[in-house]
Amino acid sequence: MIRLFDPLDCAETNRAIIPLPTITYVPDNKSVESEEGETILQTSLRLGIPHTHVCGGNARCSTCRVIILDGLENCSQRNNREQVLAHRLRFSPQIRLACQTSINGDVTLRRLVLDAEDVELTSQLTPDKTPISAGEEQKIAILFADIRKFTAFSESLPPYDVIHVLNRYFDQMGKVINLNGGYIDNYMGDGLMALFGVDHPQESTLSAVRAGLGMLEAVEQLRAYLENIYGMSFQIGIGIHYGEIVLGSIGAKDARRMTAIGDAVNLASRVEQANKEYGTQLLVSEHAYDEVRQHARVGREFADTALKGKSGKYKLYEIVGLKT
Ligand code: FES
């Protein structure tokens, strides 16, 4: 049988050999083809690639967000719905909502919301946290924590990732601190100050030490997450002091907040900084140690320590655990 030439057949053949654009997921290193007109989220879900989408793809939660590592020029323009959320959350151009973005060429991307904890941190559908309370002049335990060598860590990451990592870190530290009866009073770059005993003075220092040990454990878990995503991680140093402070309302008239003021605050900060010199992770002052000596397991003791910005000598104790 003689088959006549049909130009439609030829068009079919040509269509078949035009490759579809691919999405490469990092760190999965998985490349898949995206069908014409399909959003990135639809491609992920069609092929069984886990991709969080709390609001069901309606540009309301931001949990489907991805960072485009390569091929941004192959992404569709932001539509109005994405534009609204991107403006509110100050997304950089590389941050895109997977539920609103389709592609016409190859892209490499990383999802930014990977587990339930990330969802809680990033979803715009999550209600705000309850505000903290405050008291008056009193003796409390003050905890300072700081990330070691964070500058080197953050220099190798895009700013958005740095903020994401910091938010995740602060969120985990906040949970441990709250669980032990304290609250984060202040953030200073990658550092934080937490207070224990403002509302319930009993065993405030022991609560702070428990929190400090819990924070070190939580950071170990965070390190595994960071190694997996970024191939590097960090450690922290913690300092605790027990002393008298005044809780005062600080700031411009329409932006005041309660915070702890007093020499005890400065001392706690200096105790934390001494970790760098001694290569320790959790140091407490002598006053703090007096409060927990029945319960704490001590590693090393450092007598006659000079603390930067303070006169006199101080005795510091490395806490490595609690007696059972
Ligand atoms: S799934 Fe909620 S914004 Fe995309």
Boltz pocket constraint, residues with backbone or C-beta under 6 A from the ligand:
constraints:
  - pocket:
      binder: B
      contacts: [[A, 52], [A, 53], [A, 54], [A, 55], [A, 56], [A, 57], [A, 58], [A, 59], [A, 60], [A, 61], [A, 62], [A, 63], [A, 64], [A, 65], [A, 97], [A, 98], [A, 99], [A, 100]]
      max_distance: 6.0
